[in-house]
Each structure stands twice: as C-alpha cells, then as structure tokens.
Amino acid sequence: MMDFKKLCQLLTDYFDEELESDICAEIDELVSEDFGCKVLFNTFNRTLQLCKEMEEEEIEVPEEVHIRLYEFLEIELRKEEEI
C-alpha cells in the first residue's frame, strides 16, 4: 500500500507520465482517500504548472523562493513521518 512518503517520491514521475499504470492507479486511490495526500498532489501539480508558465515567459524565480519552498516541503515530509 502506498503512503505519503512514497507518494512524495513518485510525484515527479507521475506527472511526467513515466510510471506504470498500476502505480498510477495506487496514487490515484491514495489521493482520493487521504485529504493530506490530495492537498500535496494538487499543490505539487499546480506548482509544476506555474513553473512551466514561468519558463515560457522567461521569469526567473529568486533563490530565496527556491530555498523557502524546499524547507517547507522538508518540514511537511517530517510531519507526515511522525504520524
């Protein structure tokens, strides 16, 4: 059974459509059943969309934003590991 930590590890491959269909089905099931996973999934998806839009418009993201996002994601992942 897939959990939050495994979901975090697989999201990039999921959105790049590089996973086998059975793994995608597991992710879809987890996201539909677990609110925290759904929030992570939707946030990650929206972040990817925004990054693609910024690349197309050649907008540069400040280094501090990269750092803050990374720190936030690490904190959230630790919270889930404690549960």
Backbone as CSV, one residue per row, in Angstrom:
resi,resn,N_x,N_y,N_z,CA_x,CA_y,CA_z,C_x,C_y,C_z
1,MET,0.847,-1.193,0.000,0.000,0.000,0.000,0.884,1.245,0.000
2,MET,0.519,2.192,-0.767,1.277,3.425,-0.880,0.977,4.325,0.314
3,ASP,2.002,5.081,0.753,1.828,6.032,1.838,2.302,7.413,1.380
4,PHE,2.212,8.391,2.275,2.550,9.773,1.966,3.990,9.907,1.487
5,LYS,4.916,9.261,2.184,6.334,9.369,1.831,6.585,8.815,0.426
6,LYS,6.006,7.669,0.121,6.178,7.072,-1.206,5.558,7.967,-2.272
7,LEU,4.416,8.563,-1.950,3.770,9.488,-2.873,4.720,10.639,-3.212
8,CYS,5.364,11.198,-2.204,6.313,12.297,-2.419,7.425,11.885,-3.373
9,GLN,7.890,10.676,-3.239,8.989,10.192,-4.067,8.569,9.983,-5.523
10,LEU,7.296,9.728,-5.760,6.840,9.351,-7.095,6.130,10.459,-7.879
11,LEU,5.853,11.581,-7.233,5.037,12.599,-7.898,5.633,13.121,-9.203
12,THR,6.909,13.373,-9.223,7.521,13.890,-10.448,7.331,12.907,-11.593
13,ASP,7.608,11.642,-11.332,7.425,10.622,-12.371,5.959,10.490,-12.778
14,TYR,5.064,10.652,-11.816,3.629,10.577,-12.113,3.252,11.658,-13.122
15,PHE,3.625,12.897,-12.821,3.245,13.994,-13.702,4.014,13.997,-15.020
16,ASP,5.164,13.359,-15.047,5.910,13.205,-16.297,5.437,11.985,-17.086
17,GLU,4.430,11.288,-16.550,3.840,10.099,-17.168,4.884,9.014,-17.424
18,GLU,5.733,8.797,-16.406,6.796,7.799,-16.516,6.571,6.585,-15.611
19,LEU,5.387,6.463,-15.042,5.085,5.344,-14.151,4.184,4.326,-14.834
20,GLU,4.270,3.105,-14.360,3.376,2.056,-14.852,1.951,2.349,-14.386
21,SER,0.993,1.870,-15.136,-0.408,2.185,-14.860,-0.874,1.706,-13.490
22,ASP,-0.337,0.568,-13.005,-0.769,0.077,-11.693,-0.289,1.003,-10.571
23,ILE,0.881,1.589,-10.731,1.383,2.530,-9.725,0.576,3.825,-9.779
24,CYS,0.246,4.267,-10.986,-0.596,5.457,-11.128,-1.956,5.234,-10.469
25,ALA,-2.488,4.041,-10.619,-3.773,3.712,-10.004,-3.674,3.764,-8.479
26,GLU,-2.560,3.286,-7.927,-2.347,3.361,-6.476,-2.300,4.804,-6.009
27,ILE,-1.601,5.637,-6.770,-1.517,7.055,-6.416,-2.895,7.690,-6.475
28,ASP,-3.640,7.418,-7.537,-4.994,7.968,-7.669,-5.880,7.543,-6.506
29,GLU,-5.759,6.292,-6.101,-6.560,5.790,-4.981,-6.176,6.488,-3.679
30,LEU,-4.878,6.609,-3.421,-4.412,7.267,-2.202,-4.881,8.714,-2.158
31,VAL,-4.759,9.409,-3.276,-5.149,10.819,-3.339,-6.655,10.977,-3.126
32,SER,-7.431,10.028,-3.612,-8.885,10.121,-3.443,-9.326,9.793,-2.014
33,GLU,-8.504,9.038,-1.274,-8.891,8.595,0.068,-8.267,9.417,1.195
34,ASP,-7.149,10.074,0.943,-6.405,10.762,2.003,-6.323,12.250,1.693
35,PHE,-6.942,13.062,2.552,-7.007,14.503,2.305,-5.617,15.137,2.244
36,GLY,-4.720,14.758,3.145,-3.370,15.310,3.144,-2.632,15.008,1.847
37,CYS,-2.797,13.794,1.357,-2.165,13.402,0.089,-2.789,14.169,-1.077
38,LYS,-4.086,14.387,-0.990,-4.764,15.146,-2.049,-4.244,16.578,-2.099
39,VAL,-4.070,17.184,-0.939,-3.544,18.546,-0.883,-2.138,18.591,-1.469
40,LEU,-1.289,17.652,-1.064,0.072,17.591,-1.595,0.044,17.415,-3.116
41,PHE,-0.741,16.484,-3.589,-0.855,16.186,-5.016,-1.271,17.433,-5.800
42,ASN,-2.323,18.086,-5.344,-2.830,19.266,-6.046,-1.835,20.431,-5.986
43,THR,-1.182,20.606,-4.844,-0.198,21.668,-4.699,0.998,21.415,-5.608
44,PHE,1.469,20.187,-5.636,2.603,19.826,-6.486,2.251,20.044,-7.956
45,ASN,1.067,19.613,-8.344,0.616,19.770,-9.723,0.546,21.251,-10.097
46,ARG,-0.034,22.052,-9.243,-0.151,23.486,-9.534,1.223,24.151,-9.586
47,THR,2.114,23.740,-8.702,3.473,24.286,-8.705,4.168,23.975,-10.025
48,LEU,4.027,22.751,-10.513,4.606,22.390,-11.811,4.029,23.245,-12.933
49,GLN,2.727,23.450,-12.906,2.091,24.273,-13.937,2.642,25.699,-13.911
50,LEU,2.773,26.263,-12.719,3.290,27.624,-12.591,4.738,27.721,-13.060
51,CYS,5.531,26.707,-12.737,6.932,26.691,-13.174,7.026,26.658,-14.699
52,LYS,6.171,25.857,-15.320,6.170,25.784,-16.786,5.768,27.114,-17.395
53,GLU,4.764,27.766,-16.799,4.338,29.068,-17.296,5.456,30.098,-17.151
54,MET,6.165,30.037,-16.027,7.254,30.989,-15.799,8.394,30.755,-16.776
55,GLU,8.674,29.506,-17.096,9.715,29.198,-18.080,9.340,29.752,-19.448
56,GLU,8.083,29.579,-19.808,7.617,30.068,-21.103,7.731,31.588,-21.189
57,GLU,7.485,32.259,-20.082,7.556,33.719,-20.054,8.936,34.214,-19.643
58,GLU,9.852,33.270,-19.433,11.232,33.568,-19.048,11.315,34.431,-17.776
59,ILE,10.512,34.073,-16.780,10.530,34.739,-15.481,11.464,33.955,-14.569
60,GLU,12.390,34.640,-13.942,13.341,33.977,-13.053,12.843,34.042,-11.607
61,VAL,12.850,32.892,-10.948,12.423,32.797,-9.555,13.629,33.101,-8.661
62,PRO,13.462,34.004,-7.693,14.573,34.318,-6.797,15.027,33.084,-6.009
63,GLU,16.312,33.016,-5.719,16.892,31.887,-4.986,16.201,31.679,-3.639
64,GLU,15.829,32.757,-2.972,15.170,32.630,-1.663,13.855,31.868,-1.774
65,VAL,13.138,32.031,-2.853,11.881,31.301,-3.040,12.162,29.806,-3.161
66,HIS,13.196,29.453,-3.898,13.593,28.046,-4.009,13.905,27.466,-2.626
67,ILE,14.663,28.200,-1.859,15.074,27.740,-0.529,13.863,27.585,0.385
68,ARG,12.987,28.571,0.401,11.805,28.518,1.278,10.883,27.369,0.896
69,LEU,10.699,27.138,-0.386,9.854,26.030,-0.829,10.449,24.696,-0.403
70,TYR,11.734,24.530,-0.611,12.412,23.297,-0.230,12.294,23.061,1.281
71,GLU,12.524,24.101,2.075,12.424,23.976,3.535,11.003,23.604,3.952
72,PHE,10.013,24.223,3.321,8.624,23.919,3.638,8.301,22.456,3.347
73,LEU,8.731,21.988,2.190,8.452,20.599,1.829,9.145,19.621,2.766
74,GLU,10.356,19.936,3.185,11.059,19.068,4.145,10.318,19.008,5.468
75,ILE,9.838,20.145,5.946,9.090,20.192,7.209,7.825,19.359,7.098
76,GLU,7.095,19.512,6.006,5.858,18.761,5.821,6.119,17.259,5.737
77,LEU,7.183,16.881,5.074,7.517,15.464,4.970,7.859,14.894,6.345
78,ARG,8.580,15.650,7.153,8.905,15.197,8.516,7.654,15.036,9.356
79,LYS,6.708,15.947,9.211,5.451,15.860,9.956,4.729,14.555,9.637
80,GLU,4.671,14.223,8.367,3.995,13.004,7.942,4.720,11.750,8.440
81,GLU,6.039,11.818,8.521,6.820,10.668,9.012,6.553,10.416,10.488
82,GLU,6.235,11.475,11.236,5.973,11.346,12.672,4.620,10.712,12.958
83,ILE,3.727,10.764,11.999,2.363,10.222,12.203,2.376,8.731,12.178
